[in-house]
Structures are given as C-alpha cells and as structure tokens.
C-alpha cells in the first residue's frame, strides 16, 4: 500500500510539470491540401465555420488551445441570459446528486456487520472520503460543462486543471479501494473487525472526517481545501463568462494549488494505509463483541431506529466463538480478589 502513496504523488507532480509546458497562442488550423489563395480582404474574426474546422481537423490539444486563444468563437450563438441557465442547472444537479448521496451507496464504504458477516444496507453504511471527493469534483465540473453547453451550444474542451481534478480524484478513489481490499484480506478472520465494520454511519461529516482514531487533522485539511478550491472554481467559471469580452470558462489552477491538493490526497492515502493494523486488532475485536452488550444504556429515538435496522437476524458461529474467547481473556486478565479485600 505504500506504493499507492508514491504513485498518486508522482501522478500529480508529473501532471503539473506537463501543464506548465502547454501554450495558449495557436493559429487556427488550415487545410494544407489546397494551395493558398490571395484574398483581397481578411477573413472575419468570428465565424462558426472556423470553429467547426478546428474541431473536425485538429487534435483535442489544438482545439483546446484554439478555444483559449480565441474564446469569442465559443460565444457566437448564446442564449439571452447566462445567470438563469447557471442557477437552474445547479439546482437540478445538486438535487440529483443529493438524492444519490444520501439514498444510495454511491459514496459509501463497504461495511460488514461483525455479528452476521453480511454487508450492511447502503443507507446505514459509513461515508467514504475518497468517493465523496471524487463525487464533489464531478458535480462541480459536470454542472459547469452542462451550463456552458445550454448557454452557448458548444462542448468546450477541458484544460489540464479539469483533467487533473477529475483524474486525480478518480486515482484517490481507486487507491483507497485497493487499500480497503488489502486490509480486508490482511485481517484474515471470518469476523469483520475493520473500523469501518464496527459501527454504522455516524453522519456525513463525522464519517468523512474520521479515521480509526476519530476525527483527524489530515482529513480536515483535505476536506477544507477541496471545498475552498471547489467554490473558487465555480466563482471563476461565472466571472470568466460574464466578463466583457467573455473568456475561456475554466480556470487554470497554479502549480502550488494543484500541488497542495495532491499532497493532501497523498497524506490521506498514507494515513489510510496504516489503519486497521495488527497493533489495534485486539482492541477492535473487543469493540466488536462488547458493543452489543450495551443494551441497558438509554437511547434516543434516532438511536433506537438505527439499532432496529442494524440488529442482526442471527449471529455467526465465528462471532460467537470470538465473543467467548474475548470474554474469557477479559475475565482471566482481571486481578483476583483476595479474602478480606474490600472490607
């Protein structure tokens, strides 16, 4: 799993180096198969034929540079007002994504009930930070992309920043999943005892900010910077389109900004790789078998509802054996009371 940290870090830094080599001033592509003809007057600066020719004959890279160098071709045919289109698109996308976030397992961790060894229902599984951050950038970029299409009728080319944000988020999610699968195998027991298995969800923010030891500073840093840069991306998208003359709509993050996001992602993977280690295995086993004995503590209505949803229909033999062994070890570890003590 340590290799995953190195790979994701190298991915970001290599992409940053490539992004610095891109240029924006590119001449519109021409058809070299025909001889050049002298024209009495210069061609119009803005026309739909030139954009279509660029899209059809140039590579994706040249199309991007052409749109960045001559953004006016993107706005040749627009609707009357941009703000209503932007607001309506955001409302629809946020509503859809909110339903997917809270009603499905799209952004949830795998979580197996220790008592039954069955996968918990999607609605009560804990949220995964890796999946949430990928979902966050997909929502922002897709909303901007759809808004621009409805406003201009053009499918704008993505710049290196957009590709890095989407690709980097996907890489973090993939490596996080690889680490999860590796830890499931490393535990090597028929009773699930990863910290993701011990309890159902504690709430959206509590889940994405917490690791094995509770709410952690490295996750807090990663969440805050992703929120800040996400809001900056949306603000710059609006500002670049509404300025006069309008510009290419997607911001180019500076190297230090992308590096900061990359380091936060590498830090998350590094700490995640050290979770559910052999050093905490006994404590997790104890928690797995003792959490079901806390039935006499008062519970509010939400806790009662959660308890009813997560109450297993049966307990596996492996869980019962583990519970018996843990209880025996606990009893044998307690100091024996000598006659006359406590009197």
C-alpha positions in Angstrom: 0.0 0.0 0.0 3.0 2.3 0.4 3.4 2.1 -3.3 -0.1 3.7 -3.8 1.1 6.8 -2.0 4.1 7.1 -4.2 2.1 6.6 -7.4 -0.6 9.2 -6.6 2.1 11.7 -5.6 4.0 11.1 -8.8 0.8 11.4 -10.8 0.1 14.9 -9.5 3.6 16.2 -9.8 4.2 14.8 -13.3 0.9 16.3 -14.5 1.9 19.6 -13.1 5.1 19.6 -15.0 3.3 18.8 -18.2 0.7 21.5 -17.5 3.5 24.1 -17.4 4.6 23.2 -21.0 1.2 24.0 -22.6 0.8 27.1 -24.7 -2.2 29.1 -25.5 -1.4 31.1 -28.6 -2.2 28.8 -31.5 -3.1 29.8 -35.0 -6.4 28.3 -36.3 -5.7 25.1 -38.3 -5.9 25.3 -42.1 -6.3 22.8 -44.8 -2.8 22.2 -46.3 -4.0 20.1 -49.2 -5.2 23.1 -51.1 -2.9 25.8 -52.5 -3.1 29.2 -50.7 -5.1 31.8 -52.5 -4.7 35.5 -52.2 -7.7 37.2 -50.7 -8.5 40.9 -51.1 -9.8 41.3 -47.6 -9.0 39.5 -44.3 -11.4 36.7 -43.1 -13.9 37.5 -40.4 -12.5 37.2 -36.9 -15.5 35.2 -35.6 -17.4 32.6 -37.7 -18.9 29.2 -37.0 -17.0 27.6 -39.9 -13.6 28.2 -38.3 -14.7 26.6 -35.1 -16.1 23.6 -36.9 -13.0 23.3 -38.9 -10.9 23.4 -35.7 -12.9 20.7 -34.1 -13.0 18.4 -37.1 -9.4 18.6 -38.3 -7.3 19.5 -35.2 -6.4 17.2 -32.3 -8.1 17.7 -28.9 -5.0 19.5 -27.7 -5.1 22.0 -30.6 -8.8 22.5 -30.2 -8.3 23.5 -26.6 -5.6 25.9 -27.4 -7.6 27.4 -30.2 -10.6 28.0 -27.9 -8.4 29.5 -25.3 -6.7 31.8 -27.8 -9.9 32.9 -29.5 -12.7 32.4 -26.9 -15.0 34.6 -29.0 -15.8 31.7 -31.3 -17.4 29.9 -28.3 -19.9 32.7 -27.8 -21.0 33.2 -31.4 -24.5 31.9 -30.5 -25.7 32.3 -26.9 -29.0 32.5 -25.1 -30.1 35.9 -23.8 -29.1 35.5 -20.2 -26.5 33.3 -18.6 -27.4 33.5 -14.8 -30.8 31.8 -15.1 -29.2 28.9 -17.1 -26.5 28.6 -14.4 -28.9 28.6 -11.5 -31.3 26.1 -13.0 -28.6 23.7 -13.9 -27.1 23.9 -10.4 -30.4 23.3 -8.8 -31.1 20.3 -10.9 -27.6 18.8 -10.5 -27.5 19.5 -6.7 -30.9 17.9 -6.2 -30.0 14.8 -8.2 -26.6 14.4 -6.5 -28.1 15.0 -3.0 -30.5 12.1 -3.6 -27.7 9.9 -4.9 -25.5 10.8 -1.9 -28.0 10.1 0.9 -30.2 7.5 -0.6 -27.8 5.1 -2.4 -24.4 3.5 -1.7 -22.7 5.7 -4.3 -20.3 7.4 -1.8 -20.4 4.7 1.0 -17.7 2.4 2.3 -18.0 -1.3 2.4 -19.2 -2.2 5.9 -19.9 -5.7 7.1 -21.8 -6.5 10.3 -19.4 -8.4 12.7 -22.2 -10.5 14.1 -23.7 -11.7 10.8 -20.8 -11.1 8.4 -23.3 -9.6 6.0 -22.9 -6.3 4.1 -24.9 -3.6 5.8 -27.7 -1.8 3.9 -26.4 1.1 1.8 -28.3 3.8 3.8 -26.5 3.0 7.1 -23.0 2.3 5.8 -20.4 5.0 6.7 -19.4 7.5 4.0 -16.1 7.2 2.2 -13.9 10.4 1.9 -12.3 9.1 -1.3 -15.6 8.6 -3.0 -17.1 11.9 -1.7 -14.2 14.0 -3.0 -14.5 12.4 -6.4 -18.2 13.0 -6.3 -17.6 16.6 -5.3 -15.4 17.5 -8.3 -17.6 15.5 -10.7 -20.6 17.5 -9.6 -18.9 20.9 -9.9 -17.2 20.2 -13.3 -20.2 18.5 -14.8 -22.5 21.3 -13.7 -20.3 23.9 -15.4 -19.9 21.8 -18.5 -23.7 21.4 -18.9 -24.3 25.0 -18.2 -21.9 26.1 -20.8 -23.5 23.8 -23.4 -27.0 25.1 -22.7 -25.8 28.7 -22.8 -23.6 28.6 -26.0 -24.5 25.3 -27.7 -20.8 24.4 -27.6 -19.0 21.5 -26.0 -16.0 23.3 -24.6 -12.7 21.4 -24.4 -11.3 20.6 -20.9 -8.0 22.2 -19.8 -5.3 20.5 -17.8 -6.7 21.7 -14.5 -10.1 20.0 -15.1 -8.4 16.8 -16.3 -6.2 16.7 -13.2 -9.1 17.3 -10.8 -11.2 14.5 -12.3 -8.3 12.1 -12.9 -6.7 12.8 -9.6 -10.0 12.3 -7.7 -10.5 9.0 -9.5 -7.0 7.9 -8.7 -7.5 8.6 -5.0 -10.8 6.6 -5.1 -9.1 3.7 -6.8 -6.1 3.5 -4.5 -8.4 3.9 -1.5 -10.4 0.9 -2.7 -7.2 -1.1 -3.2 -6.2 -0.3 0.4 -9.6 -1.4 1.7 -9.5 -4.7 -0.1 -6.0 -5.3 1.1 -7.0 -4.6 4.7 -9.9 -7.0 4.5 -7.5 -9.7 3.4 -4.9 -8.8 6.0 -7.3 -9.2 8.9 -7.8 -12.8 7.8 -10.7 -13.5 10.0 -14.3 -14.7 9.5 -15.5 -11.9 11.8 -15.2 -8.4 10.1 -13.3 -6.1 12.5 -12.1 -3.2 10.4 -13.1 0.1 12.0 -15.4 0.6 9.0 -17.2 -2.6 10.1 -17.6 -1.9 13.8 -20.4 0.7 13.6 -22.9 2.1 11.1 -22.7 5.7 9.9 -22.3 8.4 12.4 -23.3 11.1 10.0 -21.9 12.6 6.8 -19.3 15.0 8.1 -18.3 12.7 11.0 -17.7 9.8 8.6 -15.5 11.7 6.1 -13.5 13.5 8.8 -12.9 10.4 10.9 -10.3 7.6 10.6 -9.6 4.7 13.0 -8.9 7.2 15.8 -11.8 9.5 15.3 -11.8 13.0 13.6 -8.4 13.6 12.2 -6.5 16.7 11.2 -5.3 15.4 7.8 -8.8 14.6 6.7 -10.0 18.0 8.0 -7.3 19.7 5.9 -8.1 17.8 2.8 -11.9 18.5 3.1 -11.4 22.2 3.7 -9.1 22.8 0.8 -11.3 20.8 -1.6 -14.3 22.9 -0.5 -12.3 26.2 -0.9 -10.9 25.3 -4.4 -14.3 24.0 -5.5 -16.0 27.3 -4.6 -13.2 29.2 -6.3 -13.7 27.0 -9.5 -17.4 27.9 -9.6 -16.8 31.6 -8.9 -14.2 31.8 -11.7 -16.5 30.0 -14.1 -19.1 32.6 -13.6 -16.7 35.5 -13.7 -14.9 34.4 -16.9 -18.2 34.1 -18.8 -19.9 37.3 -17.5 -16.8 39.5 -18.1 -16.6 41.6 -21.3 -15.4 40.2 -23.6 -16.1 36.7 -22.2 -13.2 34.3 -21.8 -12.5 30.6 -21.9 -14.7 29.4 -19.0 -12.4 27.1 -16.9 -9.8 28.5 -14.6 -6.2 27.3 -14.7 -5.0 26.5 -11.2 -1.5 27.4 -10.4 1.2 24.7 -9.7 1.2 25.4 -5.9 -2.6 25.0 -5.8 -2.6 21.6 -7.5 0.4 20.5 -5.5 -1.4 21.3 -2.3 -4.4 19.2 -3.4 -2.0 16.4 -4.4 -0.2 16.4 -1.1 -3.5 16.3 0.8 -4.5 13.3 -1.3 -1.2 11.6 -0.7 -1.5 12.3 3.0 -5.0 10.8 3.1 -3.8 7.6 1.4 -0.7 7.4 3.6 -2.7 7.5 6.9 -5.4 5.2 5.4 -2.8 2.6 4.6 -1.8 2.5 8.3 -5.4 2.0 9.6 -6.7 -1.4 10.8 -3.2 -2.6 11.6 -2.2 -5.6 13.7 -1.4 -3.3 16.7 -5.1 -2.4 17.1 -6.6 -5.8 16.2 -7.3 -6.9 19.7 -9.0 -3.6 20.6 -11.2 -3.9 17.5 -12.1 -7.4 18.4 -13.1 -6.3 21.9 -15.2 -3.5 20.5 -16.9 -5.8 18.0 -18.0 -8.3 20.7 -18.8 -5.8 23.5 -20.8 -3.2 21.6 -23.8 -5.5 21.6 -23.8 -5.7 25.4 -24.6 -2.1 25.9 -28.4 -2.6 25.8 -29.1 -1.0 29.2 -27.9 2.5 28.2 -30.7 5.0 27.4 -31.2 5.7 23.7 -33.0 8.5 21.9 -35.4 7.8 19.0 -32.8 8.0 16.3 -30.5 5.6 18.1 -33.4 3.2 18.7 -34.3 3.3 14.9 -30.7 2.7 14.0 -30.4 -0.2 16.5 -33.5 -1.8 15.0 -32.2 -1.5 11.4 -28.8 -3.0 12.3 -29.9 -5.7 14.7 -28.8 -9.0 13.1 -31.2 -11.8 12.4 -28.7 -14.3 13.6 -25.1 -14.4 14.9 -22.5 -16.5 13.1 -20.7 -19.2 14.9 -17.4 -17.4 14.3 -18.7 -14.3 16.1 -20.0 -16.4 19.0 -16.6 -18.1 19.3 -14.7 -14.8 19.1 -17.0 -13.3 21.8 -16.5 -16.3 24.1 -12.7 -16.1 23.7 -12.6 -12.4 24.3 -14.8 -12.6 27.4 -12.6 -15.5 28.8 -9.4 -13.4 28.2 -11.0 -10.4 29.9 -12.0 -12.5 32.9 -8.6 -14.1 33.2 -6.9 -10.8 33.0 -8.9 -9.3 35.9 -7.0 -9.2 39.2 -8.3 -11.9 41.6 -9.7 -10.5 44.9 -8.0 -11.9 48.0 -10.1 -12.8 51.1 -10.6 -9.8 53.2 -10.2 -7.3 50.4 -12.7 -4.5 50.2 -13.9 -5.0 53.7 
